[in-house]
Amino acid sequence: MSSGKTIRGITVEIDGSTTGLGKALNEANTKLKSTQSELNKVDKALKLDPNNITLVKQKQELLTKSIADTSSKLETLKQSQKQVEAQFKSGKIGEEAYRDFQRELETTKAKLSSLKDEKKSIFVISTAFDNAKSKVSDFAATVKKPVAAFGLVTNAAKKTLTAIGK
């Protein structure tokens, strides 16, 4: 996510203000970097405890945030695309700057697709955890009465053995 360094010399109008494209993307890149850093921490923790439901839920939330931030960045790039193409055609920007822009656009599209795929995978895992938890709860409720009854039988047997002197 280094567009601030690679996209230089491209000036675009976004939401009514004219700015350098690198600066316009800087906020999105800062958010993405922060979220990615936190995602890396969660991934490390999941390597140690892959069945931790809390960590899986955190990853799901962070992926949702990362998808939103990446979508926002992609929207900014798409809004700028016609302006950048016009600047390239008119000679205001060079081939390298134009290729940098195209590369950033395509990389952002690929990253968004990858994040969406990863979120689907985490959703499947999260759903499996929720289903397992539900089944365990159902099973625990099912065996609660027989276990209680067994406890009563055990206590009665102890009393009987005590009464007959073992």
C-alpha positions in Angstrom: 0.0 0.0 0.0 2.7 2.4 -0.9 0.8 4.7 -3.3 1.9 7.8 -1.5 5.4 7.1 -2.5 4.8 5.7 -6.0 2.0 8.0 -7.3 3.7 11.3 -7.7 2.9 14.2 -10.0 -0.7 13.2 -10.4 -3.2 15.9 -9.3 -6.9 15.1 -9.2 -10.1 16.6 -8.0 -11.8 14.5 -5.4 -15.0 15.7 -3.7 -14.5 19.2 -5.1 -10.9 19.8 -3.9 -7.8 19.5 -6.0 -4.9 17.5 -4.4 -2.1 15.1 -5.2 -3.4 11.6 -5.6 -0.8 10.3 -3.2 -2.1 12.6 -0.5 -5.7 11.7 -1.3 -4.8 8.0 -0.8 -2.6 8.6 2.3 -5.5 8.5 4.8 -6.8 5.3 3.3 -3.3 3.8 3.4 -2.8 4.8 7.0 -6.1 3.1 8.0 -5.2 0.0 6.0 -1.7 -0.2 7.6 -3.1 0.0 11.1 -5.8 -2.6 10.4 -3.3 -4.9 8.7 -0.9 -4.6 11.7 -3.7 -5.6 14.1 -4.8 -8.5 11.7 -1.2 -9.8 11.8 -1.3 -9.8 15.6 -4.6 -11.8 15.5 -3.1 -14.2 12.9 -0.1 -14.8 15.2 -2.4 -15.5 18.1 -4.5 -17.8 16.0 -1.5 -19.9 15.1 -1.0 -20.6 18.8 -4.7 -21.2 19.4 -6.6 -21.8 16.1 -9.8 -22.8 17.9 -10.1 -19.6 19.9 -13.6 -18.2 19.1 -12.7 -14.8 20.4 -9.8 -14.5 18.1 -11.8 -15.7 15.1 -14.5 -13.1 15.8 -11.8 -10.4 16.1 -10.3 -11.5 12.7 -13.8 -11.4 11.2 -14.3 -7.8 12.5 -10.9 -6.6 11.3 -11.4 -8.2 7.9 -14.8 -6.3 7.6 -13.0 -3.1 8.5 -10.2 -3.8 6.1 -12.7 -4.5 3.3 -14.4 -1.2 4.0 -11.1 0.7 3.9 -9.9 -1.0 0.8 -13.2 -0.4 -0.9 -12.9 3.3 0.0 -9.4 3.4 -1.5 -10.6 1.6 -4.6 -13.5 4.1 -5.0 -11.0 7.0 -4.8 -8.8 5.4 -7.4 -11.8 4.8 -9.7 -13.0 8.4 -9.3 -9.5 9.5 -10.3 -9.1 7.2 -13.2 -10.6 9.4 -16.0 -8.7 12.4 -14.8 -5.4 10.4 -14.7 -6.0 9.0 -18.2 -6.8 12.5 -19.5 -3.5 13.9 -17.9 -1.6 11.0 -19.5 -3.1 11.6 -22.9 -2.4 15.4 -22.7 1.2 14.8 -21.6 0.8 16.3 -18.1 2.0 13.1 -16.5 4.5 10.6 -17.8 4.2 6.9 -18.6 5.8 5.9 -15.3 3.3 7.8 -13.3 0.5 6.4 -15.4 1.8 2.8 -14.9 2.1 3.5 -11.2 -1.5 4.5 -11.1 -2.7 1.5 -13.1 -0.6 -0.8 -10.9 -2.1 0.7 -7.7 -5.6 0.4 -9.1 -5.1 -3.3 -10.0 -3.3 -4.1 -6.8 -6.1 -2.6 -4.8 -8.7 -4.6 -6.7 -6.8 -7.8 -6.1 -6.3 -7.0 -2.4 -10.1 -6.3 -2.0 -10.9 -9.6 -3.7 -8.4 -11.5 -1.5 -9.8 -9.9 1.7 -13.4 -10.8 0.7 -12.3 -14.4 0.1 -10.5 -14.5 3.4 -13.6 -13.2 5.2 -15.7 -15.9 3.6 -13.3 -18.5 4.9 -13.4 -17.0 8.4 -17.2 -16.8 8.3 -17.3 -20.6 7.6 -15.0 -21.2 10.6 -17.0 -18.9 12.8 -20.3 -20.5 11.7 -18.8 -24.0 12.4 -17.7 -22.8 15.9 -21.2 -21.4 16.6 -22.8 -24.6 15.4 -20.5 -26.7 17.6 -21.2 -24.6 20.6 -25.0 -24.9 20.0 -24.7 -28.7 19.6 -22.7 -29.0 22.8 -25.2 -26.8 24.7 -28.1 -29.0 23.3 -26.2 -32.1 24.3 -25.5 -30.7 27.8 -29.2 -29.9 28.2 -30.2 -33.4 27.1 -27.9 -35.2 29.5 -28.6 -32.9 32.5 -31.6 -34.9 33.8 -30.0 -38.3 33.4 -26.9 -37.1 35.1 -28.9 -35.7 37.9 -30.9 -38.9 38.2 -27.7 -40.9 38.2 -26.5 -38.7 41.1 -29.7 -39.5 43.1 -29.2 -43.2 42.4 -25.6 -43.0 43.5 -26.6 -41.2 46.7 -29.3 -43.8 47.4 -26.8 -46.6 46.8 -24.4 -45.0 49.3 -27.1 -44.7 51.9 -28.2 -48.3 51.4 -24.6 -49.5 51.7 -24.1 -47.4 54.8 -27.3 -48.8 56.3 -26.4 -52.4 55.7 -22.9 -51.8 57.0 -21.1 -52.2 53.8 
